[in-house]
Amino acid sequence: MRAFQLVGWRQPPELREVPVPEPGPGQVLVKVAGAGACHSDLHIMQAPAPLPGFTGLPLTLGHENAGRVAQLGPGVTGFAPGDPVIVYGCWGCGMCVNCRQGRENYCQNLSGQGPGLGGGHDGGMAEYLLVPAPRYLIPLGTLDPRQAAPLSDAGLTGYHAVKRSLHLLGPGSTAVVIGAGGLGQMTIQILRSLSAATTVVAVDTDPGKLETAKRLGADEALLSGDEAVARIKDMTAQQGAQLVLDMVGVDPTLRMAAQVARVLGHLTIVGLGGAALPVNFSSPPHECAVASPYWGSLPELMEVITLAQQEKIRVLVEHFPLERAAEAYELLHDGRIQGRAVITPHA
């Protein structure tokens, strides 16, 4: 089969021929219909050396995956060949307290950000994906796997980031989403679905993405800069927003996040830009809680799928065949993907 693999650090990935995996006891082979291209993959490609928790090379990329069950390993029940499924991407030990609660994204026996697809294990930018246990598969029902794949990360990450702060939201509240790309677009819709009375503000440097944000439910769409900070302050009686979600994580966005957060609010760093938040006695505002959540739990992915099935959230997708995967990442790097790029190995 064909697989899009990282073969060396700071080297472009290559499309290579590799054997089709054979599912062993308890494992499931999935025929990949869609594999999302994520900004975090770009960070992996640009890393000068292995990141914590990563296996050796070559490594198949792709941690946002959906498809159909191709083959069940011995002892697997609950699924049948042909079933449409989405793959939960955080693969923990399955035995620690967090894993037993479905929070394998915070597995206590795996260090760093290595658990799961595209890091500790081969990902789904290939014609087939070997999944170690059926518990990582969630039925899609009538959802198209080619459209649904980004729900496993862009949808889940945004959902988890919002859900943990829901107690701050409601009538009269404001949530600011900095970065209106694929991840931010999902988060805007999730805010609209989970807290309809919240005023949602999208901030970006791209007018086209801001127009998309408005179509997806943002009440305000602001070009990044000092004027955006002033507008958010005016909207909130100079208090700032209850929830600020930075989907980028670079110096300018983190500075803005600190400026527009409020006392006792939440400032959530979702993006992997790698910059540092300016912190002193008065920045962020007093008792503003700062968090950097990682992905989301398995039960939360089930909830995301339900929202999609109810047509309360949708993914804007651009499809690319496997042989154009490198092109998709180039467009993503240059900010020329309006929603989410999805690689379709069987297009």
VMD Tcl script that draws the C-alpha trace (Angstrom):
set ca {
  {0.00 0.00 0.00}
  {1.00 3.65 -0.33}
  {1.85 5.73 2.74}
  {2.91 9.37 3.18}
  {5.88 9.04 5.52}
  {8.38 11.19 7.33}
  {11.75 9.61 6.54}
  {14.12 12.12 8.16}
  {13.97 15.08 10.51}
  {13.71 18.39 8.65}
  {13.24 16.47 5.43}
  {10.08 16.55 3.30}
  {7.84 13.47 3.72}
  {7.72 10.92 0.92}
  {5.03 8.76 -0.65}
  {6.32 5.20 -0.22}
  {5.20 1.63 -0.76}
  {4.84 -0.30 2.51}
  {3.20 -3.64 3.43}
  {-0.47 -3.69 4.39}
  {-0.63 -4.35 8.16}
  {-2.19 -7.62 9.30}
  {-4.44 -7.16 12.36}
  {-3.43 -9.32 15.29}
  {-5.57 -10.32 18.29}
  {-7.74 -7.42 19.43}
  {-6.72 -5.17 16.54}
  {-8.73 -3.65 13.67}
  {-7.61 -2.74 10.15}
  {-9.35 0.37 8.80}
  {-9.52 1.32 5.13}
  {-8.80 5.04 5.30}
  {-11.31 7.31 3.55}
  {-10.05 10.62 4.92}
  {-6.98 11.78 6.85}
  {-6.86 15.41 7.94}
  {-3.75 17.56 7.50}
  {-3.04 19.48 10.70}
  {-0.69 22.34 11.63}
  {0.83 20.10 14.30}
  {2.12 17.88 11.47}
  {4.08 20.87 10.18}
  {5.73 21.20 13.59}
  {6.69 17.52 13.44}
  {8.14 17.91 9.94}
  {10.21 20.90 11.02}
  {11.53 19.35 14.23}
  {15.34 19.00 14.19}
  {15.21 15.79 16.25}
  {12.62 13.33 17.60}
  {10.01 14.89 19.86}
  {9.22 13.29 23.26}
  {7.31 10.03 22.88}
  {7.94 9.66 19.15}
  {9.04 6.40 17.61}
  {11.80 5.99 15.06}
  {11.54 6.78 11.38}
  {10.04 6.21 8.89}
  {6.74 7.37 10.36}
  {3.39 7.60 8.56}
  {1.75 10.98 9.23}
  {-1.93 11.61 9.90}
  {-3.76 11.68 13.24}
  {-7.25 12.76 12.01}
  {-8.71 9.64 10.45}
  {-11.99 8.11 9.39}
  {-12.85 5.26 7.09}
  {-14.44 1.84 7.02}
  {-13.58 -1.33 8.87}
  {-11.58 -3.56 6.53}
  {-10.64 -6.52 8.73}
  {-11.12 -7.59 12.34}
  {-8.35 -9.27 14.26}
  {-9.06 -12.42 16.32}
  {-11.35 -11.77 19.25}
  {-12.71 -8.40 18.08}
  {-16.48 -7.91 18.38}
  {-18.85 -4.97 18.02}
  {-17.91 -4.04 14.46}
  {-18.23 -5.61 11.03}
  {-16.32 -5.09 7.78}
  {-17.66 -2.05 5.96}
  {-18.78 -0.15 9.08}
  {-18.03 3.60 8.79}
  {-15.91 4.70 11.75}
  {-13.83 7.57 13.06}
  {-10.61 6.87 14.94}
  {-9.88 8.40 18.34}
  {-6.25 9.46 18.00}
  {-4.85 9.38 21.56}
  {-3.72 5.86 22.32}
  {-2.76 5.50 25.96}
  {-1.90 2.50 28.12}
  {-5.57 1.77 28.80}
  {-4.85 0.88 32.42}
  {-4.11 4.09 34.38}
  {-6.82 6.12 36.10}
  {-7.03 8.70 33.32}
  {-7.24 6.08 30.57}
  {-9.97 4.20 32.43}
  {-11.97 7.43 32.49}
  {-11.61 7.77 28.71}
  {-8.98 10.52 29.05}
  {-6.24 8.70 27.19}
  {-4.98 12.09 26.00}
  {-3.64 12.41 29.55}
  {-2.31 8.87 29.96}
  {-0.16 8.74 33.10}
  {2.21 6.15 31.67}
  {3.21 8.03 28.51}
  {5.41 11.11 28.67}
  {5.32 14.20 26.48}
  {2.84 14.59 23.63}
  {3.63 11.27 22.05}
  {0.59 9.04 22.60}
  {-1.39 8.01 19.59}
  {-1.39 8.55 15.89}
  {1.24 10.42 13.95}
  {3.61 10.38 16.93}
  {4.05 7.15 18.81}
  {2.37 5.09 16.06}
  {1.97 5.20 12.30}
  {-0.85 7.49 11.28}
  {-3.55 7.31 8.64}
  {-2.09 9.02 5.58}
  {-2.02 5.63 3.95}
  {-4.49 3.32 2.31}
  {-4.93 1.33 5.52}
  {-4.51 2.08 9.24}
  {-3.93 -0.52 11.96}
  {-5.85 0.38 15.13}
  {-4.69 -1.44 18.30}
  {-8.13 -1.82 19.91}
  {-11.78 -1.41 18.91}
  {-12.36 1.02 21.78}
  {-10.69 3.68 19.62}
  {-13.37 3.38 16.93}
  {-16.62 5.34 17.05}
  {-19.45 4.57 14.60}
  {-20.18 7.41 12.18}
  {-23.69 6.39 11.21}
  {-24.70 8.39 8.14}
  {-21.72 10.78 8.28}
  {-19.34 10.66 5.32}
  {-15.88 9.54 6.56}
  {-14.19 11.82 4.01}
  {-15.92 14.81 5.60}
  {-15.85 13.64 9.20}
  {-12.13 12.91 9.63}
  {-11.20 16.37 11.06}
  {-13.76 15.94 13.83}
  {-11.29 13.60 15.54}
  {-8.88 16.47 16.26}
  {-10.07 19.89 15.06}
  {-13.56 19.10 16.35}
  {-12.48 17.29 19.52}
  {-9.76 19.76 20.50}
  {-12.09 22.73 20.13}
  {-14.89 20.93 21.96}
  {-12.71 20.04 24.94}
  {-11.27 23.55 25.13}
  {-14.76 25.08 25.24}
  {-16.44 22.50 27.46}
  {-14.01 22.96 30.33}
  {-15.01 26.66 30.50}
  {-18.76 26.39 30.01}
  {-19.46 27.48 33.57}
  {-18.12 30.93 32.65}
  {-20.39 31.32 29.63}
  {-24.04 32.26 29.21}
  {-26.12 35.41 28.69}
  {-23.93 38.49 28.77}
  {-20.68 36.55 28.33}
  {-18.06 36.94 25.60}
  {-15.73 34.36 24.08}
  {-12.84 35.37 21.81}
  {-11.39 32.92 19.27}
  {-7.98 34.09 18.02}
  {-7.26 32.33 14.72}
  {-10.13 31.49 12.36}
  {-8.55 28.66 10.39}
  {-9.86 25.10 10.41}
  {-9.49 24.67 14.18}
  {-10.93 28.07 14.97}
  {-13.88 27.54 12.62}
  {-14.82 24.36 14.45}
  {-14.47 26.10 17.82}
  {-16.76 28.95 16.77}
  {-19.48 26.48 15.85}
  {-19.01 24.56 19.09}
  {-19.36 27.76 21.11}
  {-22.53 28.55 19.18}
  {-23.90 25.05 19.88}
  {-22.97 24.76 23.57}
  {-23.63 28.34 24.67}
  {-25.96 30.06 22.24}
  {-26.27 33.22 24.36}
  {-22.51 33.91 24.39}
  {-21.18 36.66 22.12}
  {-18.53 35.01 19.95}
  {-15.72 37.16 18.57}
  {-13.36 35.85 15.87}
  {-9.95 37.47 15.30}
  {-7.63 36.76 12.38}
  {-5.23 38.44 9.94}
  {-7.08 37.02 6.89}
  {-10.29 38.83 5.81}
  {-11.44 35.72 3.93}
  {-11.26 33.57 7.05}
  {-13.12 36.25 9.00}
  {-15.92 36.15 6.44}
  {-16.10 32.39 6.89}
  {-16.16 32.84 10.66}
  {-19.19 35.11 10.36}
  {-21.00 32.54 8.21}
  {-20.29 29.88 10.81}
  {-21.75 31.86 13.69}
  {-19.29 34.50 14.94}
  {-21.07 37.65 16.11}
  {-18.02 39.83 15.44}
  {-15.09 39.25 13.09}
  {-12.09 41.50 13.69}
  {-8.76 41.96 11.94}
  {-5.97 41.29 14.42}
  {-4.33 44.36 15.92}
  {-4.77 47.17 18.43}
  {-8.18 48.09 17.00}
  {-9.43 44.58 17.69}
  {-8.24 44.83 21.30}
  {-10.02 48.17 21.70}
  {-13.22 46.81 20.17}
  {-13.29 43.80 22.47}
  {-12.69 46.05 25.47}
  {-15.55 48.32 24.36}
  {-17.88 45.34 23.88}
  {-17.17 44.12 27.41}
  {-17.34 47.42 29.28}
  {-13.52 47.37 29.51}
  {-13.64 44.10 31.46}
  {-12.42 41.69 28.79}
  {-13.78 38.31 27.72}
  {-14.75 35.47 30.03}
  {-13.02 33.01 27.68}
  {-10.12 33.66 25.30}
  {-9.02 30.79 23.06}
  {-5.72 31.26 21.24}
  {-5.74 28.79 18.37}
  {-2.33 30.00 17.10}
  {0.07 30.39 20.01}
  {2.60 32.88 18.56}
  {3.89 36.04 20.28}
  {1.36 38.53 18.80}
  {-1.66 36.29 19.51}
  {-0.60 35.53 23.07}
  {-0.04 39.23 23.77}
  {-3.52 39.94 22.47}
  {-4.98 37.07 24.52}
  {-3.51 38.54 27.71}
  {-4.87 41.99 26.81}
  {-8.46 40.89 26.18}
  {-8.89 38.33 28.98}
  {-10.67 39.38 32.15}
  {-10.28 38.97 35.89}
  {-11.35 35.43 36.92}
  {-11.63 34.43 33.27}
  {-9.99 31.64 31.29}
  {-7.15 32.05 28.81}
  {-6.72 28.82 26.88}
  {-3.70 28.19 24.66}
  {-4.67 25.70 21.96}
  {-2.27 26.56 19.15}
  {1.21 25.07 18.95}
  {3.03 28.23 17.87}
  {5.52 27.72 20.69}
  {5.62 31.30 21.99}
  {5.51 32.30 25.66}
  {2.63 34.12 27.34}
  {3.69 37.43 28.92}
  {3.16 36.90 32.64}
  {3.61 39.38 35.49}
  {1.57 40.62 38.46}
  {-1.07 42.28 36.26}
  {-0.87 40.23 33.04}
  {-2.94 38.19 32.49}
  {-5.56 39.87 34.73}
  {-5.81 38.75 38.34}
  {-6.86 35.13 38.86}
  {-7.31 34.56 35.15}
  {-6.67 30.84 34.77}
  {-4.29 29.84 31.96}
  {-4.42 26.31 30.50}
  {-2.97 24.44 27.55}
  {-5.35 21.50 26.95}
  {-4.23 18.60 24.79}
  {-6.78 17.05 22.42}
  {-9.85 15.67 24.30}
  {-11.32 12.53 25.82}
  {-12.91 9.55 24.10}
  {-16.39 10.31 25.51}
  {-16.05 13.88 24.27}
  {-15.36 12.64 20.73}
  {-18.62 10.69 20.95}
  {-20.37 13.95 21.85}
  {-18.71 15.75 18.92}
  {-19.94 13.06 16.53}
  {-23.46 13.49 17.90}
  {-23.31 17.25 17.23}
  {-22.21 16.56 13.67}
  {-24.96 13.99 13.17}
  {-27.46 16.59 14.39}
  {-25.99 19.05 11.83}
  {-25.07 21.53 14.58}
  {-21.44 21.61 13.44}
  {-19.87 20.99 10.05}
  {-16.37 20.81 8.66}
  {-15.28 22.87 5.68}
  {-13.10 20.43 3.76}
  {-10.77 20.53 0.74}
  {-9.98 17.03 -0.55}
  {-6.59 15.94 -1.90}
  {-5.62 12.50 -3.24}
  {-2.70 10.82 -1.49}
  {-0.26 11.74 -4.26}
  {-1.01 15.44 -3.57}
  {-0.43 15.26 0.19}
  {2.77 17.31 -0.03}
  {0.90 20.02 -1.93}
  {-1.81 20.09 0.75}
  {0.80 20.74 3.44}
  {2.40 23.50 1.37}
  {-0.97 25.22 1.06}
  {-1.58 24.74 4.79}
  {1.83 26.21 5.61}
  {1.07 29.26 3.44}
  {-2.38 29.80 4.97}
  {-4.19 28.98 1.74}
  {-6.56 26.33 3.12}
  {-9.84 27.98 4.09}
  {-11.08 25.05 6.17}
  {-9.39 21.68 6.65}
  {-7.33 19.77 4.09}
  {-8.26 16.08 4.00}
  {-6.18 13.46 2.23}
  {-8.28 10.79 0.50}
  {-6.14 7.68 -0.16}
  {-8.89 5.89 -2.07}
  {-10.11 8.86 -4.14}
}
mol new
graphics top color blue
foreach p $ca { graphics top sphere $p radius 0.5 }
foreach p [lrange $ca 0 end-1] q [lrange $ca 1 end] { graphics top cylinder $p $q radius 0.2 }
display resetview
